[in-house]
Amino acid sequence: NSWIYHETHGWLYRSGTDTNSIWLYDAELGWIWTNAQAHPFFFRFSTGDWLYYKTGTTQPRKFYDYLNASWLEVSAP
């Protein structure tokens, strides 16, 4: 089972087992990629751009969307 529960991000589907490069499916953001060096930055597959997660934000989580130059507020499922 590749579903994981993260206390901040809620339920995520994890693809693969390599922690050096991790793809996650978030119900609100779709497929996102990160690794230990890139975090708190996430690459968003559906838009082909980068998001910056404002660490510590929860309901809602806040991401800066570089493509649209604006903040996204995203609820955790």
PDB file of N, H, CA, C and O in Angstrom:
ATOM      1  N   ASN A   1       0.851  -1.181   0.000  1.00  0.00           N
ATOM      2  CA  ASN A   1       0.000   0.000   0.000  1.00  0.00           C
ATOM      3  C   ASN A   1       0.891   1.237   0.000  1.00  0.00           C
ATOM      4  O   ASN A   1       1.741   1.395   0.877  1.00  0.00           O
ATOM      5  N   SER A   2       0.703   2.090  -0.957  1.00  0.00           N
ATOM      6  H   SER A   2       0.014   1.962  -1.670  1.00  0.00           H
ATOM      7  CA  SER A   2       1.555   3.280  -1.086  1.00  0.00           C
ATOM      8  C   SER A   2       0.928   4.545  -0.516  1.00  0.00           C
ATOM      9  O   SER A   2       1.480   5.633  -0.677  1.00  0.00           O
ATOM     10  N   TRP A   3      -0.219   4.418   0.149  1.00  0.00           N
ATOM     11  H   TRP A   3      -0.668   3.534   0.279  1.00  0.00           H
ATOM     12  CA  TRP A   3      -0.831   5.583   0.790  1.00  0.00           C
ATOM     13  C   TRP A   3      -0.132   5.841   2.105  1.00  0.00           C
ATOM     14  O   TRP A   3       0.100   4.922   2.891  1.00  0.00           O
ATOM     15  N   ILE A   4       0.205   7.108   2.341  1.00  0.00           N
ATOM     16  H   ILE A   4       0.017   7.854   1.703  1.00  0.00           H
ATOM     17  CA  ILE A   4       0.832   7.495   3.605  1.00  0.00           C
ATOM     18  C   ILE A   4       0.025   8.648   4.201  1.00  0.00           C
ATOM     19  O   ILE A   4      -0.645   9.394   3.487  1.00  0.00           O
ATOM     20  N   TYR A   5       0.107   8.773   5.512  1.00  0.00           N
ATOM     21  H   TYR A   5       0.651   8.167   6.092  1.00  0.00           H
ATOM     22  CA  TYR A   5      -0.545   9.908   6.170  1.00  0.00           C
ATOM     23  C   TYR A   5       0.540  10.807   6.747  1.00  0.00           C
ATOM     24  O   TYR A   5       1.387  10.362   7.522  1.00  0.00           O
ATOM     25  N   HIS A   6       0.500  12.069   6.361  1.00  0.00           N
ATOM     26  H   HIS A   6      -0.188  12.430   5.732  1.00  0.00           H
ATOM     27  CA  HIS A   6       1.447  13.066   6.861  1.00  0.00           C
ATOM     28  C   HIS A   6       0.669  14.015   7.755  1.00  0.00           C
ATOM     29  O   HIS A   6      -0.410  14.467   7.374  1.00  0.00           O
ATOM     30  N   GLU A   7       1.183  14.324   8.922  1.00  0.00           N
ATOM     31  H   GLU A   7       2.060  13.956   9.232  1.00  0.00           H
ATOM     32  CA  GLU A   7       0.413  15.133   9.882  1.00  0.00           C
ATOM     33  C   GLU A   7       0.083  16.535   9.376  1.00  0.00           C
ATOM     34  O   GLU A   7      -0.890  17.130   9.837  1.00  0.00           O
ATOM     35  N   THR A   8       0.855  17.074   8.452  1.00  0.00           N
ATOM     36  H   THR A   8       1.646  16.591   8.077  1.00  0.00           H
ATOM     37  CA  THR A   8       0.577  18.389   7.872  1.00  0.00           C
ATOM     38  C   THR A   8      -0.168  18.293   6.557  1.00  0.00           C
ATOM     39  O   THR A   8      -1.116  19.042   6.325  1.00  0.00           O
ATOM     40  N   HIS A   9       0.248  17.383   5.698  1.00  0.00           N
ATOM     41  H   HIS A   9       1.019  16.774   5.886  1.00  0.00           H
ATOM     42  CA  HIS A   9      -0.280  17.300   4.335  1.00  0.00           C
ATOM     43  C   HIS A   9      -1.424  16.306   4.172  1.00  0.00           C
ATOM     44  O   HIS A   9      -2.016  16.219   3.096  1.00  0.00           O
ATOM     45  N   GLY A  10      -1.739  15.564   5.213  1.00  0.00           N
ATOM     46  H   GLY A  10      -1.259  15.635   6.087  1.00  0.00           H
ATOM     47  CA  GLY A  10      -2.848  14.611   5.133  1.00  0.00           C
ATOM     48  C   GLY A  10      -2.473  13.380   4.323  1.00  0.00           C
ATOM     49  O   GLY A  10      -1.312  12.971   4.299  1.00  0.00           O
ATOM     50  N   TRP A  11      -3.472  12.790   3.654  1.00  0.00           N
ATOM     51  H   TRP A  11      -4.415  13.122   3.674  1.00  0.00           H
ATOM     52  CA  TRP A  11      -3.253  11.571   2.887  1.00  0.00           C
ATOM     53  C   TRP A  11      -2.576  11.885   1.562  1.00  0.00           C
ATOM     54  O   TRP A  11      -3.023  12.749   0.807  1.00  0.00           O
ATOM     55  N   LEU A  12      -1.495  11.171   1.293  1.00  0.00           N
ATOM     56  H   LEU A  12      -1.132  10.469   1.906  1.00  0.00           H
ATOM     57  CA  LEU A  12      -0.727  11.310   0.062  1.00  0.00           C
ATOM     58  C   LEU A  12      -0.463   9.922  -0.501  1.00  0.00           C
ATOM     59  O   LEU A  12      -0.289   8.965   0.254  1.00  0.00           O
ATOM     60  N   TYR A  13      -0.432   9.813  -1.801  1.00  0.00           N
ATOM     61  H   TYR A  13      -0.574  10.591  -2.414  1.00  0.00           H
ATOM     62  CA  TYR A  13      -0.044   8.570  -2.447  1.00  0.00           C
ATOM     63  C   TYR A  13       1.406   8.724  -2.881  1.00  0.00           C
ATOM     64  O   TYR A  13       1.754   9.664  -3.596  1.00  0.00           O
ATOM     65  N   ARG A  14       2.245   7.797  -2.445  1.00  0.00           N
ATOM     66  H   ARG A  14       1.962   7.034  -1.864  1.00  0.00           H
ATOM     67  CA  ARG A  14       3.682   7.860  -2.747  1.00  0.00           C
ATOM     68  C   ARG A  14       4.013   6.882  -3.860  1.00  0.00           C
ATOM     69  O   ARG A  14       3.642   5.710  -3.801  1.00  0.00           O
ATOM     70  N   SER A  15       4.711   7.371  -4.873  1.00  0.00           N
ATOM     71  H   SER A  15       5.012   8.323  -4.921  1.00  0.00           H
ATOM     72  CA  SER A  15       5.129   6.522  -5.980  1.00  0.00           C
ATOM     73  C   SER A  15       6.599   6.168  -5.813  1.00  0.00           C
ATOM     74  O   SER A  15       7.441   7.056  -5.679  1.00  0.00           O
ATOM     75  N   GLY A  16       6.904   4.909  -5.820  1.00  0.00           N
ATOM     76  H   GLY A  16       6.220   4.188  -5.929  1.00  0.00           H
ATOM     77  CA  GLY A  16       8.286   4.462  -5.707  1.00  0.00           C
ATOM     78  C   GLY A  16       8.746   4.327  -4.277  1.00  0.00           C
ATOM     79  O   GLY A  16       8.026   4.665  -3.338  1.00  0.00           O
ATOM     80  N   THR A  17       9.965   3.825  -4.125  1.00  0.00           N
ATOM     81  H   THR A  17      10.550   3.551  -4.888  1.00  0.00           H
ATOM     82  CA  THR A  17      10.520   3.600  -2.792  1.00  0.00           C
ATOM     83  C   THR A  17      11.796   4.386  -2.539  1.00  0.00           C
ATOM     84  O   THR A  17      12.320   4.373  -1.425  1.00  0.00           O
ATOM     85  N   ASP A  18      12.300   5.066  -3.555  1.00  0.00           N
ATOM     86  H   ASP A  18      11.874   5.076  -4.460  1.00  0.00           H
ATOM     87  CA  ASP A  18      13.543   5.817  -3.444  1.00  0.00           C
ATOM     88  C   ASP A  18      13.283   7.166  -2.785  1.00  0.00           C
ATOM     89  O   ASP A  18      12.582   8.007  -3.348  1.00  0.00           O
ATOM     90  N   THR A  19      13.837   7.375  -1.606  1.00  0.00           N
ATOM     91  H   THR A  19      14.407   6.692  -1.149  1.00  0.00           H
ATOM     92  CA  THR A  19      13.616   8.640  -0.900  1.00  0.00           C
ATOM     93  C   THR A  19      14.477   9.779  -1.435  1.00  0.00           C
ATOM     94  O   THR A  19      14.308  10.922  -1.013  1.00  0.00           O
ATOM     95  N   ASN A  20      15.404   9.490  -2.363  1.00  0.00           N
ATOM     96  H   ASN A  20      15.541   8.561  -2.706  1.00  0.00           H
ATOM     97  CA  ASN A  20      16.215  10.542  -2.977  1.00  0.00           C
ATOM     98  C   ASN A  20      15.435  11.322  -4.019  1.00  0.00           C
ATOM     99  O   ASN A  20      15.848  12.407  -4.428  1.00  0.00           O
ATOM    100  N   SER A  21      14.311  10.775  -4.447  1.00  0.00           N
ATOM    101  H   SER A  21      13.975   9.893  -4.114  1.00  0.00           H
ATOM    102  CA  SER A  21      13.459  11.411  -5.438  1.00  0.00           C
ATOM    103  C   SER A  21      12.059  10.853  -5.217  1.00  0.00           C
ATOM    104  O   SER A  21      11.825   9.664  -5.432  1.00  0.00           O
ATOM    105  N   ILE A  22      11.132  11.697  -4.793  1.00  0.00           N
ATOM    106  H   ILE A  22      11.323  12.663  -4.618  1.00  0.00           H
ATOM    107  CA  ILE A  22       9.827  11.187  -4.410  1.00  0.00           C
ATOM    108  C   ILE A  22       8.692  11.930  -5.113  1.00  0.00           C
ATOM    109  O   ILE A  22       8.613  13.158  -5.085  1.00  0.00           O
ATOM    110  N   TRP A  23       7.826  11.152  -5.737  1.00  0.00           N
ATOM    111  H   TRP A  23       7.890  10.154  -5.759  1.00  0.00           H
ATOM    112  CA  TRP A  23       6.609  11.681  -6.337  1.00  0.00           C
ATOM    113  C   TRP A  23       5.467  11.376  -5.390  1.00  0.00           C
ATOM    114  O   TRP A  23       5.338  10.257  -4.892  1.00  0.00           O
ATOM    115  N   LEU A  24       4.635  12.386  -5.144  1.00  0.00           N
ATOM    116  H   LEU A  24       4.740  13.295  -5.548  1.00  0.00           H
ATOM    117  CA  LEU A  24       3.485  12.238  -4.260  1.00  0.00           C
ATOM    118  C   LEU A  24       2.239  12.716  -4.989  1.00  0.00           C
ATOM    119  O   LEU A  24       2.280  13.683  -5.750  1.00  0.00           O
ATOM    120  N   TYR A  25       1.135  12.028  -4.747  1.00  0.00           N
ATOM    121  H   TYR A  25       1.102  11.242  -4.129  1.00  0.00           H
ATOM    122  CA  TYR A  25      -0.134  12.505  -5.280  1.00  0.00           C
ATOM    123  C   TYR A  25      -0.903  13.141  -4.136  1.00  0.00           C
ATOM    124  O   TYR A  25      -1.202  12.488  -3.136  1.00  0.00           O
ATOM    125  N   ASP A  26      -1.219  14.408  -4.289  1.00  0.00           N
ATOM    126  H   ASP A  26      -0.976  14.938  -5.101  1.00  0.00           H
ATOM    127  CA  ASP A  26      -1.996  15.179  -3.323  1.00  0.00           C
ATOM    128  C   ASP A  26      -3.350  15.460  -3.980  1.00  0.00           C
ATOM    129  O   ASP A  26      -3.398  15.918  -5.122  1.00  0.00           O
ATOM    130  N   ALA A  27      -4.436  15.192  -3.278  1.00  0.00           N
ATOM    131  H   ALA A  27      -4.398  14.820  -2.351  1.00  0.00           H
ATOM    132  CA  ALA A  27      -5.770  15.345  -3.862  1.00  0.00           C
ATOM    133  C   ALA A  27      -6.030  16.757  -4.377  1.00  0.00           C
ATOM    134  O   ALA A  27      -6.798  16.921  -5.325  1.00  0.00           O
ATOM    135  N   GLU A  28      -5.425  17.770  -3.794  1.00  0.00           N
ATOM    136  H   GLU A  28      -4.801  17.637  -3.024  1.00  0.00           H
ATOM    137  CA  GLU A  28      -5.638  19.150  -4.210  1.00  0.00           C
ATOM    138  C   GLU A  28      -4.613  19.636  -5.244  1.00  0.00           C
ATOM    139  O   GLU A  28      -4.946  20.437  -6.118  1.00  0.00           O
ATOM    140  N   LEU A  29      -3.388  19.159  -5.146  1.00  0.00           N
ATOM    141  H   LEU A  29      -3.118  18.508  -4.437  1.00  0.00           H
ATOM    142  CA  LEU A  29      -2.307  19.654  -6.004  1.00  0.00           C
ATOM    143  C   LEU A  29      -1.989  18.730  -7.175  1.00  0.00           C
ATOM    144  O   LEU A  29      -1.320  19.140  -8.124  1.00  0.00           O
ATOM    145  N   GLY A  30      -2.457  17.498  -7.117  1.00  0.00           N
ATOM    146  H   GLY A  30      -3.000  17.164  -6.346  1.00  0.00           H
ATOM    147  CA  GLY A  30      -2.097  16.509  -8.126  1.00  0.00           C
ATOM    148  C   GLY A  30      -0.724  15.936  -7.825  1.00  0.00           C
ATOM    149  O   GLY A  30      -0.318  15.874  -6.664  1.00  0.00           O
ATOM    150  N   TRP A  31      -0.009  15.518  -8.857  1.00  0.00           N
ATOM    151  H   TRP A  31      -0.339  15.568  -9.800  1.00  0.00           H
ATOM    152  CA  TRP A  31       1.322  14.941  -8.673  1.00  0.00           C
ATOM    153  C   TRP A  31       2.345  16.041  -8.410  1.00  0.00           C
ATOM    154  O   TRP A  31       2.438  17.019  -9.153  1.00  0.00           O
ATOM    155  N   ILE A  32       3.108  15.856  -7.334  1.00  0.00           N
ATOM    156  H   ILE A  32       3.032  15.062  -6.731  1.00  0.00           H
ATOM    157  CA  ILE A  32       4.166  16.786  -6.959  1.00  0.00           C
ATOM    158  C   ILE A  32       5.445  15.990  -6.675  1.00  0.00           C
ATOM    159  O   ILE A  32       5.398  14.840  -6.239  1.00  0.00           O
ATOM    160  N   TRP A  33       6.564  16.621  -6.929  1.00  0.00           N
ATOM    161  H   TRP A  33       6.603  17.555  -7.283  1.00  0.00           H
ATOM    162  CA  TRP A  33       7.862  15.971  -6.718  1.00  0.00           C
ATOM    163  C   TRP A  33       8.698  16.806  -5.763  1.00  0.00           C
ATOM    164  O   TRP A  33       8.638  18.036  -5.774  1.00  0.00           O
ATOM    165  N   THR A  34       9.484  16.112  -4.928  1.00  0.00           N
ATOM    166  H   THR A  34       9.532  15.113  -4.919  1.00  0.00           H
ATOM    167  CA  THR A  34      10.472  16.774  -4.080  1.00  0.00           C
ATOM    168  C   THR A  34      11.544  15.775  -3.678  1.00  0.00           C
ATOM    169  O   THR A  34      11.454  14.591  -4.003  1.00  0.00           O
ATOM    170  N   ASN A  35      12.538  16.245  -2.983  1.00  0.00           N
ATOM    171  H   ASN A  35      12.612  17.206  -2.719  1.00  0.00           H
ATOM    172  CA  ASN A  35      13.545  15.391  -2.335  1.00  0.00           C
ATOM    173  C   ASN A  35      14.102  16.180  -1.154  1.00  0.00           C
ATOM    174  O   ASN A  35      13.690  17.313  -0.905  1.00  0.00           O
ATOM    175  N   ALA A  36      15.032  15.578  -0.437  1.00  0.00           N
ATOM    176  H   ALA A  36      15.366  14.657  -0.639  1.00  0.00           H
ATOM    177  CA  ALA A  36      15.562  16.227   0.774  1.00  0.00           C
ATOM    178  C   ALA A  36      16.257  17.549   0.471  1.00  0.00           C
ATOM    179  O   ALA A  36      16.195  18.477   1.278  1.00  0.00           O
ATOM    180  N   GLN A  37      16.912  17.646  -0.671  1.00  0.00           N
ATOM    181  H   GLN A  37      16.962  16.893  -1.327  1.00  0.00           H
ATOM    182  CA  GLN A  37      17.616  18.875  -1.016  1.00  0.00           C
ATOM    183  C   GLN A  37      16.666  19.965  -1.508  1.00  0.00           C
ATOM    184  O   GLN A  37      16.919  21.148  -1.279  1.00  0.00           O
ATOM    185  N   ALA A  38      15.594  19.593  -2.170  1.00  0.00           N
ATOM    186  H   ALA A  38      15.389  18.632  -2.357  1.00  0.00           H
ATOM    187  CA  ALA A  38      14.660  20.569  -2.745  1.00  0.00           C
ATOM    188  C   ALA A  38      13.622  21.064  -1.733  1.00  0.00           C
ATOM    189  O   ALA A  38      13.172  22.207  -1.820  1.00  0.00           O
ATOM    190  N   HIS A  39      13.247  20.233  -0.798  1.00  0.00           N
ATOM    191  H   HIS A  39      13.612  19.305  -0.728  1.00  0.00           H
ATOM    192  CA  HIS A  39      12.187  20.597   0.157  1.00  0.00           C
ATOM    193  C   HIS A  39      12.565  21.860   0.905  1.00  0.00           C
ATOM    194  O   HIS A  39      13.705  21.941   1.365  1.00  0.00           O
ATOM    195  N   PRO A  40      11.704  22.848   1.065  1.00  0.00           N
ATOM    196  CA  PRO A  40      10.250  22.862   0.941  1.00  0.00           C
ATOM    197  C   PRO A  40       9.722  23.263  -0.440  1.00  0.00           C
ATOM    198  O   PRO A  40       8.595  23.745  -0.554  1.00  0.00           O
ATOM    199  N   PHE A  41      10.523  23.068  -1.480  1.00  0.00           N
ATOM    200  H   PHE A  41      11.438  22.677  -1.388  1.00  0.00           H
ATOM    201  CA  PHE A  41      10.061  23.329  -2.844  1.00  0.00           C
ATOM    202  C   PHE A  41       9.509  22.040  -3.431  1.00  0.00           C
ATOM    203  O   PHE A  41      10.045  20.956  -3.202  1.00  0.00           O
ATOM    204  N   PHE A  42       8.431  22.174  -4.190  1.00  0.00           N
ATOM    205  H   PHE A  42       7.995  23.055  -4.375  1.00  0.00           H
ATOM    206  CA  PHE A  42       7.797  21.041  -4.859  1.00  0.00           C
ATOM    207  C   PHE A  42       7.618  21.391  -6.335  1.00  0.00           C
ATOM    208  O   PHE A  42       7.247  22.515  -6.674  1.00  0.00           O
ATOM    209  N   PHE A  43       7.882  20.425  -7.202  1.00  0.00           N
ATOM    210  H   PHE A  43       8.182  19.512  -6.926  1.00  0.00           H
ATOM    211  CA  PHE A  43       7.596  20.586  -8.617  1.00  0.00           C
ATOM    212  C   PHE A  43       6.190  20.035  -8.854  1.00  0.00           C
ATOM    213  O   PHE A  43       5.895  18.904  -8.469  1.00  0.00           O
ATOM    214  N   ARG A  44       5.336  20.818  -9.478  1.00  0.00           N
ATOM    215  H   ARG A  44       5.576  21.737  -9.791  1.00  0.00           H
ATOM    216  CA  ARG A  44       3.954  20.421  -9.747  1.00  0.00           C
ATOM    217  C   ARG A  44       3.839  19.982 -11.203  1.00  0.00           C
ATOM    218  O   ARG A  44       4.006  20.788 -12.117  1.00  0.00           O
ATOM    219  N   PHE A  45       3.551  18.691 -11.411  1.00  0.00           N
ATOM    220  H   PHE A  45       3.416  18.036 -10.668  1.00  0.00           H
ATOM    221  CA  PHE A  45       3.529  18.116 -12.746  1.00  0.00           C
ATOM    222  C   PHE A  45       2.468  18.744 -13.640  1.00  0.00           C
ATOM    223  O   PHE A  45       2.742  19.024 -14.807  1.00  0.00           O
ATOM    224  N   SER A  46       1.260  18.971 -13.120  1.00  0.00           N
ATOM    225  H   SER A  46       1.038  18.743 -12.172  1.00  0.00           H
ATOM    226  CA  SER A  46       0.144  19.432 -13.960  1.00  0.00           C
ATOM    227  C   SER A  46       0.387  20.806 -14.580  1.00  0.00           C
ATOM    228  O   SER A  46      -0.131  21.092 -15.659  1.00  0.00           O
ATOM    229  N   THR A  47       1.156  21.647 -13.925  1.00  0.00           N
ATOM    230  H   THR A  47       1.577  21.414 -13.048  1.00  0.00           H
ATOM    231  CA  THR A  47       1.416  22.991 -14.441  1.00  0.00           C
ATOM    232  C   THR A  47       2.864  23.176 -14.881  1.00  0.00           C
ATOM    233  O   THR A  47       3.193  24.160 -15.543  1.00  0.00           O
ATOM    234  N   GLY A  48       3.733  22.228 -14.514  1.00  0.00           N
ATOM    235  H   GLY A  48       3.466  21.428 -13.977  1.00  0.00           H
ATOM    236  CA  GLY A  48       5.140  22.321 -14.893  1.00  0.00           C
ATOM    237  C   GLY A  48       5.885  23.430 -14.190  1.00  0.00           C
ATOM    238  O   GLY A  48       6.869  23.955 -14.712  1.00  0.00           O
ATOM    239  N   ASP A  49       5.414  23.794 -12.988  1.00  0.00           N
ATOM    240  H   ASP A  49       4.615  23.368 -12.564  1.00  0.00           H
ATOM    241  CA  ASP A  49       6.088  24.875 -12.265  1.00  0.00           C
ATOM    242  C   ASP A  49       6.427  24.459 -10.850  1.00  0.00           C
ATOM    243  O   ASP A  49       6.117  23.352 -10.411  1.00  0.00           O
ATOM    244  N   TRP A  50       7.067  25.367 -10.154  1.00  0.00           N
ATOM    245  H   TRP A  50       7.319  26.267 -10.511  1.00  0.00           H
ATOM    246  CA  TRP A  50       7.509  25.114  -8.784  1.00  0.00           C
ATOM    247  C   TRP A  50       6.588  25.793  -7.782  1.00  0.00           C
ATOM    248  O   TRP A  50       6.065  26.885  -8.007  1.00  0.00           O
ATOM    249  N   LEU A  51       6.417  25.097  -6.669  1.00  0.00           N
ATOM    250  H   LEU A  51       6.842  24.210  -6.486  1.00  0.00           H
ATOM    251  CA  LEU A  51       5.669  25.623  -5.532  1.00  0.00           C
ATOM    252  C   LEU A  51       6.615  25.673  -4.336  1.00  0.00           C
ATOM    253  O   LEU A  51       7.473  24.805  -4.171  1.00  0.00           O
ATOM    254  N   TYR A  52       6.450  26.680  -3.522  1.00  0.00           N
ATOM    255  H   TYR A  52       5.753  27.385  -3.656  1.00  0.00           H
ATOM    256  CA  TYR A  52       7.195  26.780  -2.264  1.00  0.00           C
ATOM    257  C   TYR A  52       6.203  26.593  -1.137  1.00  0.00           C
ATOM    258  O   TYR A  52       5.242  27.353  -1.021  1.00  0.00           O
ATOM    259  N   TYR A  53       6.427  25.577  -0.294  1.00  0.00           N
ATOM    260  H   TYR A  53       7.208  24.959  -0.388  1.00  0.00           H
ATOM    261  CA  TYR A  53       5.553  25.339   0.854  1.00  0.00           C
ATOM    262  C   TYR A  53       6.012  26.196   2.026  1.00  0.00           C
ATOM    263  O   TYR A  53       7.164  26.114   2.451  1.00  0.00           O
ATOM    264  N   LYS A  54       5.113  27.010   2.541  1.00  0.00           N
ATOM    265  H   LYS A  54       4.177  27.076   2.196  1.00  0.00           H
ATOM    266  CA  LYS A  54       5.421  27.826   3.723  1.00  0.00           C
ATOM    267  C   LYS A  54       5.345  26.904   4.931  1.00  0.00           C
ATOM    268  O   LYS A  54       4.266  26.598   5.437  1.00  0.00           O
ATOM    269  N   THR A  55       6.515  26.473   5.377  1.00  0.00           N
ATOM    270  H   THR A  55       7.392  26.722   4.966  1.00  0.00           H
ATOM    271  CA  THR A  55       6.620  25.497   6.457  1.00  0.00           C
ATOM    272  C   THR A  55       5.838  25.929   7.684  1.00  0.00           C
ATOM    273  O   THR A  55       5.891  27.086   8.102  1.00  0.00           O
ATOM    274  N   GLY A  56       5.111  24.975   8.253  1.00  0.00           N
ATOM    275  H   GLY A  56       5.068  24.035   7.914  1.00  0.00           H
ATOM    276  CA  GLY A  56       4.349  25.232   9.473  1.00  0.00           C
ATOM    277  C   GLY A  56       2.901  25.599   9.227  1.00  0.00           C
ATOM    278  O   GLY A  56       2.106  25.613  10.167  1.00  0.00           O
ATOM    279  N   THR A  57       2.534  25.897   7.990  1.00  0.00           N
ATOM    280  H   THR A  57       3.179  25.885   7.226  1.00  0.00           H
ATOM    281  CA  THR A  57       1.130  26.210   7.729  1.00  0.00           C
ATOM    282  C   THR A  57       0.340  24.908   7.627  1.00  0.00           C
ATOM    283  O   THR A  57       0.798  23.922   7.048  1.00  0.00           O
ATOM    284  N   THR A  58      -0.834  24.934   8.196  1.00  0.00           N
ATOM    285  H   THR A  58      -1.205  25.735   8.666  1.00  0.00           H
ATOM    286  CA  THR A  58      -1.715  23.769   8.134  1.00  0.00           C
ATOM    287  C   THR A  58      -3.045  24.222   7.560  1.00  0.00           C
ATOM    288  O   THR A  58      -3.021  24.933   6.555  1.00  0.00           O
ATOM    289  N   GLN A  59      -4.102  23.906   8.059  1.00  0.00           N
ATOM    290  H   GLN A  59      -4.122  23.328   8.875  1.00  0.00           H
ATOM    291  CA  GLN A  59      -5.423  24.172   7.498  1.00  0.00           C
ATOM    292  C   GLN A  59      -5.733  25.653   7.347  1.00  0.00           C
ATOM    293  O   GLN A  59      -6.236  26.248   8.300  1.00  0.00           O
ATOM    294  N   PRO A  60      -5.469  26.271   6.235  1.00  0.00           N
ATOM    295  CA  PRO A  60      -4.957  25.688   4.994  1.00  0.00           C
ATOM    296  C   PRO A  60      -3.435  25.698   4.930  1.00  0.00           C
ATOM    297  O   PRO A  60      -2.771  26.500   5.589  1.00  0.00           O
ATOM    298  N   ARG A  61      -2.905  24.796   4.128  1.00  0.00           N
ATOM    299  H   ARG A  61      -3.444  24.145   3.594  1.00  0.00           H
ATOM    300  CA  ARG A  61      -1.477  24.826   3.810  1.00  0.00           C
ATOM    301  C   ARG A  61      -1.265  25.949   2.804  1.00  0.00           C
ATOM    302  O   ARG A  61      -2.123  26.186   1.953  1.00  0.00           O
ATOM    303  N   LYS A  62      -0.140  26.640   2.891  1.00  0.00           N
ATOM    304  H   LYS A  62       0.557  26.448   3.582  1.00  0.00           H
ATOM    305  CA  LYS A  62       0.125  27.749   1.975  1.00  0.00           C
ATOM    306  C   LYS A  62       1.323  27.423   1.093  1.00  0.00           C
ATOM    307  O   LYS A  62       2.391  27.048   1.576  1.00  0.00           O
ATOM    308  N   PHE A  63       1.118  27.575  -0.212  1.00  0.00           N
ATOM    309  H   PHE A  63       0.251  27.880  -0.605  1.00  0.00           H
ATOM    310  CA  PHE A  63       2.152  27.336  -1.211  1.00  0.00           C
ATOM    311  C   PHE A  63       2.277  28.576  -2.073  1.00  0.00           C
ATOM    312  O   PHE A  63       1.275  29.140  -2.511  1.00  0.00           O
ATOM    313  N   TYR A  64       3.503  28.999  -2.317  1.00  0.00           N
ATOM    314  H   TYR A  64       4.317  28.541  -1.961  1.00  0.00           H
ATOM    315  CA  TYR A  64       3.716  30.078  -3.268  1.00  0.00           C
ATOM    316  C   TYR A  64       3.876  29.440  -4.642  1.00  0.00           C
ATOM    317  O   TYR A  64       4.738  28.584  -4.847  1.00  0.00           O
ATOM    318  N   ASP A  65       3.035  29.866  -5.580  1.00  0.00           N
ATOM    319  H   ASP A  65       2.335  30.560  -5.415  1.00  0.00           H
ATOM    320  CA  ASP A  65       3.033  29.343  -6.948  1.00  0.00           C
ATOM    321  C   ASP A  65       3.835  30.307  -7.824  1.00  0.00           C
ATOM    322  O   ASP A  65       3.382  31.415  -8.110  1.00  0.00           O
ATOM    323  N   TYR A  66       5.020  29.885  -8.246  1.00  0.00           N
ATOM    324  H   TYR A  66       5.388  28.985  -8.013  1.00  0.00           H
ATOM    325  CA  TYR A  66       5.895  30.756  -9.034  1.00  0.00           C
ATOM    326  C   TYR A  66       5.337  31.053 -10.418  1.00  0.00           C
ATOM    327  O   TYR A  66       5.610  32.120 -10.967  1.00  0.00           O
ATOM    328  N   LEU A  67       4.567  30.144 -10.994  1.00  0.00           N
ATOM    329  H   LEU A  67       4.346  29.277 -10.548  1.00  0.00           H
ATOM    330  CA  LEU A  67       3.991  30.372 -12.312  1.00  0.00           C
ATOM    331  C   LEU A  67       3.017  31.544 -12.301  1.00  0.00           C
ATOM    332  O   LEU A  67       3.039  32.389 -13.196  1.00  0.00           O
ATOM    333  N   ASN A  68       2.168  31.588 -11.291  1.00  0.00           N
ATOM    334  H   ASN A  68       2.150  30.902 -10.564  1.00  0.00           H
ATOM    335  CA  ASN A  68       1.151  32.633 -11.184  1.00  0.00           C
ATOM    336  C   ASN A  68       1.557  33.776 -10.257  1.00  0.00           C
ATOM    337  O   ASN A  68       0.812  34.742 -10.095  1.00  0.00           O
ATOM    338  N   ALA A  69       2.724  33.667  -9.656  1.00  0.00           N
ATOM    339  H   ALA A  69       3.330  32.882  -9.787  1.00  0.00           H
ATOM    340  CA  ALA A  69       3.222  34.683  -8.721  1.00  0.00           C
ATOM    341  C   ALA A  69       2.176  35.023  -7.670  1.00  0.00           C
ATOM    342  O   ALA A  69       1.862  36.188  -7.427  1.00  0.00           O
ATOM    343  N   SER A  70       1.636  33.955  -7.043  1.00  0.00           N
ATOM    344  H   SER A  70       1.891  33.008  -7.240  1.00  0.00           H
ATOM    345  CA  SER A  70       0.614  34.152  -6.010  1.00  0.00           C
ATOM    346  C   SER A  70       0.636  32.989  -5.022  1.00  0.00           C
ATOM    347  O   SER A  70       1.202  31.928  -5.282  1.00  0.00           O
ATOM    348  N   TRP A  71       0.001  33.231  -3.886  1.00  0.00           N
ATOM    349  H   TRP A  71      -0.460  34.093  -3.675  1.00  0.00           H
ATOM    350  CA  TRP A  71      -0.093  32.199  -2.844  1.00  0.00           C
ATOM    351  C   TRP A  71      -1.336  31.356  -3.082  1.00  0.00           C
ATOM    352  O   TRP A  71      -2.406  31.876  -3.398  1.00  0.00           O
ATOM    353  N   LEU A  72      -1.176  30.035  -2.923  1.00  0.00           N
ATOM    354  H   LEU A  72      -0.307  29.612  -2.666  1.00  0.00           H
ATOM    355  CA  LEU A  72      -2.302  29.099  -2.961  1.00  0.00           C
ATOM    356  C   LEU A  72      -2.602  28.673  -1.530  1.00  0.00           C
ATOM    357  O   LEU A  72      -1.681  28.418  -0.754  1.00  0.00           O
ATOM    358  N   GLU A  73      -3.859  28.596  -1.181  1.00  0.00           N
ATOM    359  H   GLU A  73      -4.607  28.803  -1.812  1.00  0.00           H
ATOM    360  CA  GLU A  73      -4.254  28.044   0.107  1.00  0.00           C
ATOM    361  C   GLU A  73      -4.936  26.719  -0.183  1.00  0.00           C
ATOM    362  O   GLU A  73      -5.943  26.662  -0.890  1.00  0.00           O
ATOM    363  N   VAL A  74      -4.374  25.660   0.371  1.00  0.00           N
ATOM    364  H   VAL A  74      -3.557  25.707   0.945  1.00  0.00           H
ATOM    365  CA  VAL A  74      -4.813  24.303   0.057  1.00  0.00           C
ATOM    366  C   VAL A  74      -5.169  23.571   1.333  1.00  0.00           C
ATOM    367  O   VAL A  74      -4.375  23.529   2.272  1.00  0.00           O
ATOM    368  N   SER A  75      -6.351  22.998   1.373  1.00  0.00           N
ATOM    369  H   SER A  75      -6.996  23.032   0.610  1.00  0.00           H
ATOM    370  CA  SER A  75      -6.774  22.199   2.537  1.00  0.00           C
ATOM    371  C   SER A  75      -6.186  20.806   2.437  1.00  0.00           C
ATOM    372  O   SER A  75      -6.076  20.251   1.343  1.00  0.00           O
ATOM    373  N   ALA A  76      -5.813  20.247   3.552  1.00  0.00           N
ATOM    374  H   ALA A  76      -5.902  20.697   4.441  1.00  0.00           H
ATOM    375  CA  ALA A  76      -5.334  18.865   3.593  1.00  0.00           C
ATOM    376  C   ALA A  76      -6.551  17.948   3.661  1.00  0.00           C
ATOM    377  O   ALA A  76      -7.483  18.201   4.424  1.00  0.00           O
ATOM    378  N   PRO A  77      -6.540  16.884   2.862  1.00  0.00           N
ATOM    379  CA  PRO A  77      -7.680  15.951   2.905  1.00  0.00           C
ATOM    380  C   PRO A  77      -7.740  15.171   4.199  1.00  0.00           C
ATOM    381  O   PRO A  77      -8.639  14.350   4.384  1.00  0.00           O
TER     382      PRO A  77
END
